[in-house]
Amino acid sequence: MSRLQGERVFPGGNGACDSIIRIELITHFHRHPGMECTPERMAEAIGRDRLRVEAQLKKLVQLRILQERARGKEVYYRYLPPVSVSFRKREEKDATRANDAAMGMS
């Protein structure tokens, strides 16, 4: 899959440039904890094409490195600090139990 940007075509795959953009994004968010940013502002901050940055932000959301939040018409991204796998599993169990209790299934 490719995207047309101006007169250039960008591959939609996981090339070396995409990996570099992901590293730059993670580094930027790590250096600015608590920051929430739109794809446009992130592209400006790291000096990259907005469409490529947006695609990599979405990839980082899939990898649970970033969180995506919609506010009105804008989409914001923020860094999710790493947590242990056991903590995530415990958190998911607690959420499931709370949901079951709320639905009267306990």
TORKOL-405799 format. One record per atom (N, C-alpha, C): residue number from 1; residue in three letters; atom name; y, z, x. Coordinates in steps of 0.02 Angstrom, whole numbers. Layout:
# residues N
pos  code  site  v  w  u
NUM  ala  CA  Y  Z  X
...
# end
This chain:
# residues 106
pos  code  site  v  w  u
1  met  N  -58  0  42
1  met  CA  0  0  0
1  met  C  62  0  45
2  ser  N  112  -40  28
2  ser  CA  173  -43  67
2  ser  C  233  -34  22
3  arg  N  288  -17  53
3  arg  CA  351  -10  17
3  arg  C  403  -53  50
4  leu  N  445  -84  10
4  leu  CA  499  -126  36
4  leu  C  562  -84  40
5  gln  N  592  -80  97
5  gln  CA  654  -44  107
5  gln  C  702  -92  140
6  gly  N  751  -116  102
6  gly  CA  795  -168  129
6  gly  C  753  -229  143
7  glu  N  752  -252  204
7  glu  CA  710  -309  222
7  glu  C  650  -289  263
8  arg  N  639  -223  269
8  arg  CA  582  -198  309
8  arg  C  527  -175  262
9  val  N  465  -183  283
9  val  CA  409  -159  244
9  val  C  378  -101  281
10  phe  N  370  -43  246
10  phe  CA  340  15  277
10  phe  C  270  24  249
11  pro  N  221  33  293
11  pro  CA  154  46  268
11  pro  C  152  115  235
12  gly  N  111  122  183
12  gly  CA  105  186  149
12  gly  C  53  230  180
13  gly  N  24  211  236
13  gly  CA  -31  248  266
13  gly  C  -9  306  309
14  asn  N  -55  329  351
14  asn  CA  -44  387  394
14  asn  C  -36  366  466
15  gly  N  12  324  481
15  gly  CA  23  302  549
15  gly  C  53  356  593
16  ala  N  60  340  656
16  ala  CA  88  387  704
16  ala  C  158  408  685
17  cys  N  198  362  659
17  cys  CA  266  378  639
17  cys  C  266  429  582
18  asp  N  220  421  535
18  asp  CA  216  469  480
18  asp  C  198  539  505
19  ser  N  153  543  554
19  ser  CA  134  607  583
19  ser  C  194  639  617
20  ile  N  233  599  652
20  ile  CA  293  625  687
20  ile  C  343  651  635
21  ile  N  352  614  581
21  ile  CA  398  637  528
21  ile  C  375  703  499
22  arg  N  310  710  487
22  arg  CA  284  773  460
22  arg  C  297  830  509
23  ile  N  286  818  573
23  ile  CA  300  870  624
23  ile  C  373  889  624
24  glu  N  418  839  620
24  glu  CA  490  852  619
24  glu  C  509  893  557
25  leu  N  479  876  500
25  leu  CA  493  913  439
25  leu  C  470  985  443
26  ile  N  409  996  465
26  ile  CA  383  1064  472
26  ile  C  426  1104  520
27  thr  N  444  1073  576
27  thr  CA  486  1107  626
27  thr  C  553  1127  596
28  his  N  584  1081  560
28  his  CA  649  1094  530
28  his  C  645  1151  480
29  phe  N  595  1149  436
29  phe  CA  587  1203  387
29  phe  C  571  1269  422
30  his  N  530  1268  474
30  his  CA  512  1329  509
30  his  C  573  1361  543
31  arg  N  617  1319  568
31  arg  CA  678  1344  602
31  arg  C  730  1370  552
32  his  N  723  1350  489
32  his  CA  771  1370  437
32  his  C  732  1401  378
33  pro  N  703  1459  388
33  pro  CA  663  1490  335
33  pro  C  706  1503  273
34  gly  N  676  1493  215
34  gly  CA  711  1504  152
34  gly  C  753  1445  129
35  met  N  759  1394  171
35  met  CA  798  1335  153
35  met  C  761  1294  100
36  glu  N  798  1270  51
36  glu  CA  772  1223  2
36  glu  C  815  1160  8
37  cys  N  782  1103  8
37  cys  CA  818  1041  23
37  cys  C  791  982  -17
38  thr  N  835  935  -33
38  thr  CA  814  873  -65
38  thr  C  790  824  -12
39  pro  N  752  773  -32
39  pro  CA  731  723  16
39  pro  C  790  689  51
40  glu  N  844  677  15
40  glu  CA  902  644  44
40  glu  C  931  686  101
41  arg  N  939  751  88
41  arg  CA  968  795  139
41  arg  C  922  803  199
42  met  N  856  806  186
42  met  CA  808  812  241
42  met  C  810  749  284
43  ala  N  814  692  252
43  ala  CA  817  628  289
43  ala  C  879  628  334
44  glu  N  935  651  308
44  glu  CA  997  656  349
44  glu  C  987  705  406
45  ala  N  956  762  392
45  ala  CA  949  815  441
45  ala  C  906  794  501
46  ile  N  853  754  487
46  ile  CA  809  734  542
46  ile  C  821  662  564
47  gly  N  868  627  532
47  gly  CA  886  560  553
47  gly  C  832  508  539
48  arg  N  799  514  480
48  arg  CA  746  467  462
48  arg  C  761  435  395
49  asp  N  723  382  380
49  asp  CA  729  345  317
49  asp  C  708  390  258
50  arg  N  748  390  205
50  arg  CA  736  434  148
50  arg  C  669  422  115
51  leu  N  649  359  106
51  leu  CA  585  345  73
51  leu  C  526  371  113
52  arg  N  529  363  179
52  arg  CA  475  389  222
52  arg  C  473  465  221
53  val  N  532  496  223
53  val  CA  536  568  221
53  val  C  509  594  155
54  glu  N  528  564  101
54  glu  CA  504  585  35
54  glu  C  428  580  31
55  ala  N  400  527  56
55  ala  CA  326  519  55
55  ala  C  293  574  95
56  gln  N  321  592  152
56  gln  CA  291  643  194
56  gln  C  302  714  166
57  leu  N  358  724  131
57  leu  CA  368  788  96
57  leu  C  313  798  44
58  lys  N  298  745  7
58  lys  CA  245  748  -44
58  lys  C  177  762  -12
59  lys  N  165  732  46
59  lys  CA  102  744  82
59  lys  C  98  817  103
60  leu  N  153  846  126
60  leu  CA  154  916  147
60  leu  C  145  963  87
61  val  N  166  942  28
61  val  CA  153  981  -33
61  val  C  78  980  -47
62  gln  N  46  922  -41
62  gln  CA  -27  917  -51
62  gln  C  -65  961  -3
63  leu  N  -39  968  58
63  leu  CA  -71  1009  109
63  leu  C  -53  1083  103
64  arg  N  -14  1101  52
64  arg  CA  9  1169  40
64  arg  C  50  1198  97
65  ile  N  89  1154  129
65  ile  CA  135  1176  181
65  ile  C  205  1185  151
66  leu  N  220  1142  102
66  leu  CA  284  1147  67
66  leu  C  272  1157  -7
67  gln  N  324  1181  -41
67  gln  CA  323  1189  -113
67  gln  C  376  1144  -142
68  glu  N  360  1111  -198
68  glu  CA  407  1066  -231
68  glu  C  432  1099  -295
69  arg  N  498  1098  -306
69  arg  CA  528  1126  -366
69  arg  C  579  1077  -395
70  ala  N  575  1066  -459
70  ala  CA  624  1023  -493
70  ala  C  679  1067  -521
71  arg  N  740  1047  -509
71  arg  CA  799  1080  -538
71  arg  C  842  1025  -567
72  gly  N  840  1020  -633
72  gly  CA  876  965  -665
72  gly  C  844  899  -645
73  lys  N  884  854  -620
73  lys  CA  858  789  -598
73  lys  C  839  788  -525
74  glu  N  856  841  -489
74  glu  CA  842  845  -417
74  glu  C  775  880  -403
75  val  N  742  858  -350
75  val  CA  680  890  -328
75  val  C  696  922  -260
76  tyr  N  678  986  -254
76  tyr  CA  690  1023  -193
76  tyr  C  623  1043  -161
77  tyr  N  624  1047  -96
77  tyr  CA  564  1067  -58
77  tyr  C  581  1128  -17
78  arg  N  531  1172  -10
78  arg  CA  540  1231  32
78  arg  C  474  1245  68
79  tyr  N  480  1279  124
79  tyr  CA  423  1295  168
79  tyr  C  384  1353  138
80  leu  N  318  1348  139
80  leu  CA  274  1402  120
80  leu  C  245  1432  184
81  pro  N  263  1493  201
81  pro  CA  235  1523  262
81  pro  C  159  1526  258
82  pro  N  125  1518  313
82  pro  CA  52  1519  312
82  pro  C  25  1588  293
83  val  N  -29  1587  254
83  val  CA  -64  1648  237
83  val  C  -138  1637  251
84  ser  N  -175  1691  258
84  ser  CA  -246  1685  272
84  ser  C  -283  1657  212
85  val  N  -339  1624  225
85  val  CA  -380  1596  172
85  val  C  -404  1651  126
86  ser  N  -425  1708  154
86  ser  CA  -449  1763  112
86  ser  C  -395  1789  66
87  phe  N  -332  1791  89
87  phe  CA  -277  1812  47
87  phe  C  -267  1764  -11
88  arg  N  -270  1698  3
88  arg  CA  -263  1648  -50
88  arg  C  -318  1655  -101
89  lys  N  -380  1664  -78
89  lys  CA  -437  1670  -125
89  lys  C  -428  1732  -169
90  arg  N  -406  1788  -138
90  arg  CA  -395  1849  -176
90  arg  C  -339  1838  -228
91  glu  N  -287  1804  -207
91  glu  CA  -231  1789  -251
91  glu  C  -254  1746  -310
92  glu  N  -296  1696  -296
92  glu  CA  -322  1652  -349
92  glu  C  -367  1691  -397
93  lys  N  -409  1737  -371
93  lys  CA  -452  1779  -414
93  lys  C  -409  1822  -460
94  asp  N  -357  1854  -431
94  asp  CA  -313  1897  -471
94  asp  C  -279  1857  -526
95  ala  N  -257  1797  -510
95  ala  CA  -224  1754  -560
95  ala  C  -273  1735  -615
96  thr  N  -335  1720  -597
96  thr  CA  -386  1702  -646
96  thr  C  -401  1761  -692
97  arg  N  -408  1821  -662
97  arg  CA  -420  1881  -703
97  arg  C  -363  1895  -751
98  ala  N  -302  1888  -726
98  ala  CA  -243  1901  -768
98  ala  C  -241  1850  -826
99  asn  N  -257  1788  -810
99  asn  CA  -257  1735  -862
99  asn  C  -311  1749  -914
100  asp  N  -371  1769  -890
100  asp  CA  -426  1785  -936
100  asp  C  -408  1844  -981
101  ala  N  -377  1895  -952
101  ala  CA  -357  1954  -990
101  ala  C  -305  1936  -1042
102  ala  N  -258  1892  -1024
102  ala  CA  -206  1871  -1071
102  ala  C  -235  1831  -1129
103  met  N  -290  1797  -1116
103  met  CA  -322  1757  -1169
103  met  C  -376  1797  -1205
104  gly  N  -384  1861  -1188
104  gly  CA  -434  1904  -1220
104  gly  C  -505  1889  -1201
105  met  N  -515  1864  -1140
105  met  CA  -582  1844  -1117
105  met  C  -611  1894  -1068
106  ser  N  -582  1953  -1061
106  ser  CA  -608  1999  -1010
106  ser  C  -669  2035  -1030
# end
